[in-house]
Amino acid sequence: MATIEITHSGPVARVVLTRPEVRNAFNDVLVAELTAWAESVQPGGSLRVAILSGAGKVFCAGADLTWMSRTIEFSEQENVADARAAARLFEALNALPVPLIGRIQGAALGGGAGLAAVCDIVVAADDAVFGFTEAKLGILPAVIAPFTLAKIGQSAARELFLTAARFSAARARDIGLVHRVVPAADLDPTIDALVAELLTSAPGAMAGAKALIAAIAGEDPGTVSDTTARAIARHRVSAEGQAGMRAFLEKRKAPWAG
């Protein structure tokens, strides 16, 4: 692929944005290639964890200037089509049936911050910078807004979308965009420990948990009781659930935990 590199180590995939010369900025090719990868991941496959990172000093600086310069000449309808392609990318990453870990160094700006929002777990270097910088360009963080709001809430979004100000990794952690902040040298060891922990959880249960969160987030508990009851019942009678519960009761490792 021209803009991303994918390597596998057993059940773990490392997906790297490979445009360091432009700080891994988005263009239409990167959007298409990353979408194709995300949509290719199927539940129940051999892949169990994915890590999203950026080559070089910066995770992702948002939109590519050359790409942006082309969109200036687009009609509104052409811009709608372009934005829908980007929306499809974020939707596919958000719905990935395996845990997605974001590895953030340098900066995650605009769409790069949106990528952090669709990761299940985000580990950031303590000197990394974040920002929803679109308003400074006269545009909106619209495509990434649903995923960002789900992570940081309306209050933080009102401040950060409107000021378009850059903010620290510590602030990103405080508002829920980032989960762990570590020295840059500790990024990979921290992620390796997370991967090891995730591999002790059942693949189907993790996929089911992600789907359940998406289905019931923001709903009144009384309106989703049937959904949650059916979800736990379905997993209890599944082969995976049966194997996991029997392993626990018999004080041995579950089959997926190696």
C-alpha positions in Angstrom: 0.0 0.0 0.0 1.1 3.6 -0.7 0.2 5.3 2.6 -0.1 2.6 5.3 2.0 -0.4 6.3 0.4 -3.5 7.9 2.5 -6.1 9.7 1.3 -9.1 11.7 2.8 -10.8 14.8 0.6 -13.8 15.5 -2.8 -12.4 16.4 -1.6 -8.8 16.6 -1.7 -6.3 13.6 0.4 -3.1 13.5 -1.1 -0.5 11.2 1.3 2.3 10.5 0.6 5.6 8.7 3.6 5.9 6.4 3.6 9.5 5.2 6.1 11.0 7.6 7.2 13.6 5.1 3.8 15.3 5.6 3.4 14.3 9.2 1.1 11.4 8.2 -1.6 13.8 7.0 -4.7 12.5 5.4 -5.3 12.4 1.7 -7.9 10.5 -0.3 -5.5 7.6 -0.8 -4.8 7.2 2.9 -8.5 7.4 3.6 -9.3 4.7 1.0 -6.4 2.4 2.1 -7.2 2.6 5.8 -10.9 2.1 5.2 -10.2 -1.0 3.1 -8.1 -2.5 5.9 -10.7 -1.7 8.6 -13.5 -3.1 6.6 -11.5 -6.3 5.8 -11.3 -7.2 9.5 -14.0 -9.8 10.3 -15.2 -11.0 13.7 -14.1 -14.5 14.6 -10.9 -14.2 12.5 -7.3 -14.8 13.5 -6.8 -11.1 14.3 -7.3 -10.3 18.0 -5.7 -6.9 18.6 -4.7 -4.0 16.3 -2.3 -1.1 17.0 -2.6 2.2 15.0 0.5 4.4 14.8 2.3 6.9 12.7 5.8 6.8 11.2 8.3 9.4 12.1 7.9 12.2 14.7 4.1 12.9 14.4 1.2 10.5 14.7 -1.1 12.5 12.3 -1.4 16.2 11.6 -4.8 16.2 10.1 -5.6 16.9 6.4 -2.9 17.1 3.7 -2.4 20.6 2.4 -2.4 19.4 -1.2 -5.6 17.5 -0.7 -7.2 20.5 1.1 -6.2 22.8 -1.8 -8.1 20.6 -4.2 -11.2 20.7 -2.1 -11.3 24.5 -2.2 -12.4 24.1 -5.9 -15.0 21.4 -5.1 -18.7 22.0 -5.4 -20.8 21.5 -2.3 -21.9 18.1 -3.7 -18.3 17.1 -4.4 -17.4 18.1 -0.8 -20.3 15.9 0.5 -18.9 12.9 -1.4 -15.4 13.6 -0.1 -16.6 14.0 3.5 -18.7 10.8 3.3 -15.6 8.9 2.3 -13.9 10.2 5.5 -16.9 9.4 7.6 -16.9 5.8 6.3 -13.3 5.5 7.5 -14.1 6.6 11.0 -17.2 4.4 11.2 -15.2 1.4 10.1 -12.4 2.0 12.6 -15.0 2.7 15.4 -16.8 -0.6 14.6 -13.7 -2.7 14.3 -14.5 -6.1 16.0 -11.1 -6.2 17.7 -9.6 -3.8 20.2 -7.8 -0.9 18.5 -4.9 0.7 20.4 -3.8 4.2 19.4 -0.1 5.0 19.8 0.3 8.8 19.8 3.6 10.7 19.5 4.3 14.2 18.5 0.8 15.5 17.6 -2.7 14.3 16.8 -4.5 17.3 15.1 -7.8 17.6 13.3 -8.6 14.2 11.8 -5.6 12.8 13.7 -7.4 13.6 17.0 -10.4 12.0 15.4 -8.4 8.8 14.9 -7.6 8.9 18.7 -11.3 9.2 19.3 -12.1 5.9 17.5 -9.4 3.9 19.3 -10.5 1.8 22.2 -7.4 2.5 24.2 -5.0 5.4 23.5 -1.5 5.6 24.8 0.2 9.0 24.3 3.7 10.3 24.9 3.7 13.0 27.6 4.9 15.6 25.2 2.3 14.9 22.5 -0.1 17.7 21.5 -3.7 17.4 20.5 -6.2 19.8 18.8 -9.5 20.0 17.0 -8.0 22.8 14.9 -10.6 23.0 12.1 -12.3 26.3 13.2 -9.1 28.2 12.7 -9.4 27.3 9.0 -13.0 28.3 8.8 -14.3 24.7 8.7 -15.7 22.2 11.2 -14.6 19.0 12.9 -17.9 17.6 11.6 -17.1 14.1 10.4 -15.2 13.2 13.6 -17.7 14.9 15.9 -19.9 11.9 16.8 -16.9 9.9 17.9 -15.3 12.7 19.7 -18.4 13.7 21.6 -18.8 10.1 22.7 -15.3 10.3 24.2 -15.0 13.8 25.6 -18.6 15.0 26.0 -20.3 18.3 25.1 -18.6 20.5 27.6 -15.0 19.8 26.5 -16.1 19.8 22.9 -17.7 23.2 23.2 -14.4 24.7 24.4 -12.0 22.7 22.2 -14.0 22.8 18.9 -14.7 26.6 19.2 -11.2 27.7 20.4 -9.5 25.2 18.1 -6.7 25.4 20.6 -4.0 22.8 21.0 -3.9 21.0 24.3 -1.6 18.6 26.2 -1.6 14.9 26.5 -2.4 15.4 30.2 -5.5 17.4 29.3 -6.5 14.8 26.7 -6.3 12.2 29.4 -8.4 14.3 31.8 -11.2 14.6 29.2 -11.2 11.0 28.2 -9.6 11.2 24.8 -6.4 9.5 26.1 -6.2 6.7 28.6 -2.5 6.5 29.5 0.2 9.2 29.3 3.8 8.0 29.5 7.3 9.1 28.5 7.9 8.6 24.8 10.5 5.9 25.6 7.7 3.9 27.4 5.2 4.0 24.6 6.0 0.6 23.2 6.5 -1.3 26.5 3.2 0.1 27.7 1.4 -1.0 24.6 3.1 -4.4 24.7 1.7 -4.9 28.3 -1.8 -3.8 27.1 -1.6 -6.3 24.2 -0.7 -9.1 26.6 -3.6 -8.1 28.9 -6.1 -8.0 25.9 -5.0 -11.4 24.7 -6.3 -12.9 28.0 -9.8 -11.7 27.1 -12.0 -13.8 24.9 -12.1 -12.5 21.3 -15.9 -12.9 20.9 -16.5 -11.3 24.3 -14.4 -8.3 23.4 -16.3 -7.9 20.1 -19.6 -8.3 21.9 -18.7 -5.8 24.5 -17.8 -3.2 21.9 -21.1 -3.8 20.1 -23.0 -3.6 23.3 -21.4 -0.3 24.3 -22.4 1.2 20.9 -25.9 -0.2 21.2 -26.8 1.1 24.7 -24.6 4.2 25.2 -26.7 7.1 26.3 -29.9 5.0 26.6 -32.1 4.9 29.7 -31.2 1.7 31.6 -34.9 0.7 31.7 -35.1 0.7 27.9 -32.2 -1.6 27.3 -32.7 -4.3 29.9 -33.9 -6.8 27.3 -30.9 -6.0 25.1 -28.5 -6.5 27.9 -30.2 -9.7 29.2 -30.1 -11.2 25.7 -26.5 -10.2 25.3 -25.3 -12.0 28.4 -27.5 -15.0 27.7 -26.2 -15.3 24.2 -22.6 -15.3 25.4 -23.2 -17.7 28.3 -24.5 -20.4 25.9 -21.8 -19.7 23.2 -18.9 -22.2 22.9 -16.6 -19.4 24.0 -18.6 -18.5 27.0 -18.9 -22.2 28.0 -15.2 -22.8 27.6 -14.3 -19.6 29.6 -16.6 -20.3 32.5 -15.6 -24.0 32.7 -11.9 -22.9 32.7 -12.5 -20.5 35.5 -14.4 -23.0 37.7 -11.7 -25.6 37.1 -9.0 -23.1 37.9 -7.2 -23.3 34.6 -6.4 -20.9 31.7 -9.1 -20.3 29.1 -8.2 -21.7 25.7 -7.6 -18.2 24.2 -5.2 -17.2 27.0 -2.5 -19.5 25.9 
